[in-house]
Amino acid sequence: TTSPDRTPPAARPAATGTAELVPPAAAPSPAPVSANGATPARERAVVGRSGAYTVVAQPFASFTDLGAFQTALRELNGVEGVQVRRFTQGTLEMGVEYQGALPLPAVLQALPFPIAEIWHEEPYRIRVRLDADGDA
């Protein structure tokens, strides 16, 4: 008796009788998700956990909103320091010292602001786009 062919279908010769291997289909990598659950148009990698980050947040319509954002950021679990580097035309750039167990973008989701999107521009540079309409 002959034993059944236990070769995976992807490794079997093509039906034409040639000995070429047919590679299995590549599984798509998971797409990043914005704060409102939608997949952003640009792909963004979530990398790094603890360390010194640059966080760029926008837009801010008033200094009151900007101050409230800084205060809320300082109170997040794992955030050990926040230093304003620059504020211009509604965009706030800060240095953030973070020592937490979760990736900083995940922690930023807990901010009490309507967040439209959070993504890494570089390994330790994160951009936060606030929902100016408050709908996120």
N, C-alpha and C positions, 0 to 999 in steps of 0.2 A: 504494500500500500504506500501511497505517497502522502506526505504531510501537507496540510493546507498552507497556502502562501500567507505568511504573517508579516510581510513587508508592508510598511505603511503606504497608503495609496500615493502619497506625494513622492515616494522614493522608487516607485515602480517604473519600469521603462514605459515610454509613451506608446500609444496604441499603434503607431506606425512601424514598430519593430526596432526602432533605434534605441540605443542605450542611454539617451539623455535623461537626466533627472529633472523632474518637474518640481520647482521649489514651491513650498506651501505659501499661501497668501499671507502677507505681512499684516499683523493686527494694527489698526490705527492707534496712535497714542492718544490718551485722554486729553481733551481740550480743556484749557483753564476756564473757570467760571467767574463771572462778575458777581458783585454783591447782590444783584437782583436775581441771580440764578441763570442769566443768559450767558451764552458763550461769546466772549469778545471777538471782534474781527481779527485782531492781531494776536498771535500766539505769545504767551508769556510763561517763562519758566519760574517756578517757585524754588529758590535755592537758598541755602544758608539758614542758620537759626540764630545763635547768639553772636553778638559782635557790634561794631560801630556801623550804623546805617545812616544814609542820607534819605530823608523822607521829604518828598515834594508834594504838597497838597494844594488843591485849587478847585473851584474859585471861591474866594471869600469876598462878600459884598461889604463887610464892615469890620472894623477893628474889634468890635464886641464879639463877633463870630470867630475871629482869629484867636482871640484870648481864650474863649471857651474851648476851642479845638485844642490849643496847647495844654490847658488844664486837664482836659479829658485824656489826652495822650499820656501825660505824666502819671495819671492814675491807673493806667493799664497794667495788668499783671506782667512782671518781667521787665518793664521799662524802668531803667535806673537813672536816666538823665536825658534831658531835652534842652538843646541850645538852638535858638533862632540864629540862622546864618544870614538870611535875606528875606525881605518881603517886598515884592514889586508887582504892580498891576494885578492884584488879587491872588498872586501865587506866593505861597509860604514855603521856604526851604529850611529844614531843620536838621541838626545832627542829633541822632537818637542812639543812646547806649541801651542795648537790649540783651538780657540774660534770661531767656525763658525756654521752656520745654517745647513749645509750639513754634512753627514758623511765624515770623512777625506779621506777614500779611493776614494770616488767620486771626491773630490777636487784634489787628486793626479793625476787623469786622465788628468788634464789640463797641467801637466808638459810637456815642449817641448822636450821630449825624447821618443824614441820608447819603449813603455812599453809592455811587454809580459803578465804580470800578477801582480795583487795586491791582497793580502789577509791578514786576521787577523790570526796570530798564537795564540794570546791570546787577551783578550778584548782590551788592550791598547798597543799591539805590532803588528805592520804592517810590512809585507815584500813586497818589490817591486822588481820584477825580470825584468830587462831591456832586451830588445831584442838585443843581441850582434850583430846581422846582420843588425839591423835597419829596419826590415821588419814589425814590429807591426803596 
